[in-house]
């Protein structure tokens, strides 16, 4: 694939003045009225992530039209699965005009650095405020998925709800840092709030230099499923982006070298590139992604050329 890099969306100055930092995990959505809305996470002075959003000009996606001036959801209750942060990952419109927001909830640990479990929240018609579906995660810990069970990409296909997510029960030491080990798995359900306790592994770790696959993003094109995902490399201590294709969303053929998004060739990606999200539109197909320092200087946007 070839991409034309359009530019960078920087953290809004007024939010920086409030002490928020980073623009992490850009999650683009075409709003029913034609707006291009991007949800993302910003961290507060204590390092806790909060969901925000901004509207971009669909004709010129690097132009910000407006942005939320406060977090879209209250902080998790003390001691719950997301009291250390919430990162939006998938937005799904409901039939009544409201929204579901699937997000990663972070909880700091004692014997391990943190747990990351998947939550869901209900949003109003305009997506200006979200309320948790419950104070507990929709992806609770399960055998084989004890520490990481999140990173969800959710799609609704008719009456079927499909979820690609990441999970794992292991930590490894790289340098002087403890890091989780996790692969990509799959669940499906007829209820957007109730999912099984055991996912099917659909993208296993096969390279000994890889210890995690982050933030899968699935889309359909020409009758096939396409996947962009983040790869954590032991030798690099940083993320790279990967790509795969599938006829059914279950059996994936990796083709990382075909993606065409590499460090050093994209804005803000001298050491790392991660958290990609692809959005096909009538005006073209766009990719939104983070780079160095987890989006400290913002996220980048590129348009697909072929």
C-alpha positions in Angstrom: 0.0 0.0 0.0 1.0 3.6 -0.6 -0.1 6.5 1.6 0.0 10.3 1.3 0.7 11.8 4.7 -1.7 14.7 5.3 -0.4 16.0 8.6 -0.5 15.9 12.3 -3.3 16.7 14.8 -1.7 18.3 17.9 -3.0 18.3 21.4 -5.4 21.3 21.9 -3.7 24.1 23.7 -6.6 24.6 26.2 -6.5 21.0 27.2 -2.7 21.2 27.6 -3.3 24.2 29.9 -5.6 22.0 32.0 -2.7 19.5 32.5 -3.8 16.9 29.9 -1.2 15.3 27.7 -0.9 13.0 24.7 -3.5 12.2 22.0 -3.6 8.3 22.1 -5.4 5.6 20.1 -7.3 7.8 17.6 -10.6 6.1 16.9 -12.3 7.6 13.8 -16.1 7.5 13.3 -18.3 8.9 10.5 -21.1 10.5 12.3 -24.7 10.2 10.8 -24.7 13.9 9.9 -21.5 13.5 7.9 -19.1 14.7 10.6 -15.7 13.0 10.9 -15.3 12.5 14.6 -12.2 11.1 16.3 -12.2 9.7 19.8 -8.9 9.5 21.7 -7.4 9.4 25.2 -5.5 12.1 27.0 -3.8 11.6 30.3 -4.2 13.8 33.4 -1.3 15.0 35.6 -1.5 11.6 37.5 -1.2 9.6 34.3 -4.8 8.4 34.2 -6.4 8.3 30.7 -9.6 10.0 29.9 -11.7 9.8 26.7 -12.1 13.0 24.6 -13.3 13.6 21.0 -12.8 16.1 18.2 -14.6 16.8 14.9 -12.4 17.1 11.8 -13.3 18.6 8.5 -14.2 15.6 6.3 -13.0 17.6 3.2 -9.7 18.5 4.9 -9.2 16.0 7.8 -6.2 17.8 9.3 -8.4 20.8 10.1 -10.0 20.6 13.6 -13.5 22.1 13.7 -14.2 21.6 17.4 -13.1 19.5 20.3 -14.4 18.4 23.7 -13.2 20.7 26.5 -13.7 18.1 29.2 -13.5 14.3 29.5 -16.5 12.5 28.0 -16.9 10.1 30.9 -16.4 10.3 34.7 -13.4 8.6 36.3 -13.9 5.0 37.4 -14.8 4.4 41.0 -11.8 3.8 43.3 -10.8 0.2 43.2 -12.6 -0.7 40.1 -11.2 -2.1 36.9 -10.8 1.3 35.2 -9.9 3.7 38.0 -6.5 4.2 36.5 -7.7 5.2 33.1 -10.1 4.6 30.1 -9.1 4.4 26.5 -11.9 4.4 23.8 -11.4 1.8 21.1 -14.6 1.1 19.2 -17.8 3.2 18.7 -21.0 1.5 17.5 -24.3 3.3 16.7 -27.4 1.8 18.2 -30.8 1.8 16.5 -32.2 4.4 18.9 -29.6 7.0 17.9 -27.4 6.4 21.0 -23.9 4.9 21.0 -21.9 2.1 22.5 -18.2 2.9 23.4 -16.0 -0.1 24.0 -12.9 0.9 25.9 -9.8 -0.4 27.7 -9.9 0.0 31.4 -6.6 0.3 33.3 -6.1 -0.8 37.0 -2.7 -0.6 38.6 -1.4 -3.7 40.4 1.0 -4.7 43.2 2.5 -8.0 42.0 2.1 -6.9 38.3 2.3 -3.3 36.9 -1.3 -3.2 35.7 -4.3 -5.0 34.4 -6.2 -4.0 31.3 -9.8 -5.2 30.9 -12.5 -4.3 28.5 -15.4 -2.1 29.4 -18.5 -0.6 27.6 -20.3 2.7 28.0 -23.6 4.2 26.7 -23.3 7.5 24.9 -26.0 10.0 24.1 -27.1 10.8 20.6 -24.5 13.4 20.0 -21.7 11.5 21.8 -21.1 14.3 24.3 -21.3 12.2 27.4 -20.9 8.5 28.2 -22.1 6.4 31.2 -20.6 3.0 32.0 -22.8 0.0 31.3 -21.7 -1.3 34.7 -18.8 -0.7 37.2 -17.5 -4.1 36.1 -15.8 -5.0 32.8 -17.6 -6.8 30.0 -14.4 -8.7 29.5 -13.6 -10.0 33.0 -10.5 -12.0 33.8 -10.7 -15.6 32.6 -8.4 -18.7 32.5 -5.6 -17.9 30.0 -6.7 -14.3 29.9 -5.8 -13.1 33.5 -4.0 -9.8 33.1 -4.8 -8.5 29.6 -8.3 -8.9 28.1 -9.1 -5.8 26.2 -8.0 -3.8 23.0 -11.4 -4.5 21.5 -12.4 -3.9 17.9 -16.1 -4.5 17.6 -18.3 -4.9 14.5 -22.0 -5.6 14.1 -22.9 -7.8 11.2 -26.7 -8.2 11.1 -27.7 -9.8 14.4 -24.2 -10.9 15.1 -21.7 -8.9 17.2 -18.0 -9.7 16.4 -15.1 -8.8 18.6 -11.3 -9.0 17.9 -9.3 -8.3 21.1 -6.0 -9.0 22.8 -5.4 -11.2 25.8 -2.7 -12.9 27.9 -1.7 -14.3 31.3 2.1 -13.7 31.3 4.6 -11.0 31.9 8.2 -10.9 30.7 11.2 -8.8 31.6 12.8 -6.7 28.8 15.8 -4.7 29.9 14.8 -3.6 33.3 11.0 -3.3 32.6 8.2 -5.8 33.1 5.9 -6.0 30.1 2.8 -8.2 29.3 2.7 -11.0 26.8 -0.5 -11.2 24.8 -1.9 -12.3 21.4 -5.1 -11.6 19.3 -8.3 -13.4 20.0 -11.9 -13.5 18.8 -15.4 -13.7 20.3 -18.9 -13.3 18.9 -22.2 -12.8 20.6 -25.9 -11.9 20.0 -25.7 -9.4 22.9 -23.3 -6.4 22.7 -22.8 -6.5 26.5 -22.3 -10.2 27.1 -19.4 -12.1 25.7 -17.9 -15.5 26.3 -15.1 -16.3 28.8 -12.8 -18.0 26.4 -11.7 -16.4 23.1 -10.3 -18.2 20.0 -6.7 -17.3 19.2 -6.7 -15.9 15.7 -3.3 -14.3 15.5 -0.7 -16.1 17.7 2.7 -15.0 18.6 5.1 -16.9 16.3 8.1 -14.7 16.2 10.3 -15.0 19.4 11.0 -11.2 19.0 7.3 -10.4 19.5 5.7 -10.3 22.9 2.4 -8.5 22.2 -0.2 -7.5 19.6 -1.9 -4.2 20.4 -5.1 -2.5 19.3 -6.5 -4.6 16.4 -8.6 -2.7 13.9 -10.7 -4.7 11.4 -12.4 -3.4 8.3 -13.9 -4.9 5.1 -13.0 -4.1 1.6 -13.8 -6.0 -1.7 -15.4 -8.9 0.2 -12.3 -9.5 2.4 -11.4 -8.6 6.0 -8.4 -6.4 6.6 -6.5 -5.9 9.9 -4.1 -3.3 11.1 -2.5 -4.0 14.5 0.4 -3.0 16.7 3.4 -5.3 17.3 5.5 -5.0 20.4 9.1 -6.0 19.6 11.5 -7.3 22.3 14.6 -6.2 20.4 13.3 -2.7 19.8 11.4 -2.0 23.0 8.8 -0.2 20.8 5.8 -0.8 18.6 5.6 -1.4 14.9 2.5 -1.7 12.7 1.4 -5.0 11.1 -1.2 -5.9 8.5 -3.1 -9.1 7.7 -6.0 -10.3 5.5 -8.7 -12.8 5.9 -11.7 -14.3 4.0 -13.8 -14.6 7.1 -12.2 -12.6 10.0 -11.0 -15.8 11.6 -8.1 -17.1 9.5 -5.6 -14.4 9.0 -2.6 -14.3 6.6 0.0 -11.8 7.8 1.5 -9.4 5.3 3.2 -6.8 7.5 5.5 -5.6 4.7 2.6 -4.7 2.5 1.2 -2.0 4.9 3.7 0.7 3.9 3.6 2.6 7.2 7.1 2.5 8.8 9.1 4.4 11.3 11.1 7.3 10.0 8.9 7.7 7.0 5.9 9.1 8.8 5.4 12.2 11.0 6.2 11.7 14.7 7.6 8.2 14.2 11.3 8.2 14.7 11.3 5.4 17.2 7.8 3.9 17.2 4.5 3.6 15.3 1.3 2.2 16.7 -2.5 2.3 17.3 -3.5 2.4 13.7 -7.2 2.8 12.7 -8.4 2.7 9.1 -11.5 4.5 7.9 -12.9 4.0 4.3 -15.0 7.0 3.2 -16.5 8.3 -0.1 -13.6 10.7 -0.2 -10.9 8.0 0.2 -9.5 5.7 2.8 -7.7 7.3 5.7 -5.4 5.9 8.4 -5.0 7.5 11.9 -2.1 6.5 14.0 0.3 7.4 16.9 4.1 7.4 16.9 6.8 8.3 19.4 6.0 8.6 23.1 2.4 7.4 22.8 1.1 10.4 21.0 2.8 13.0 23.1 2.8 15.4 20.2 -0.5 14.2 18.7 -1.6 11.7 16.0 -0.9 11.6 12.3 -3.3 11.1 9.3 -2.6 9.7 5.9 -4.7 9.0 2.8 -4.4 5.7 0.9 -3.2 6.1 -2.7 -3.6 2.5 -4.0 
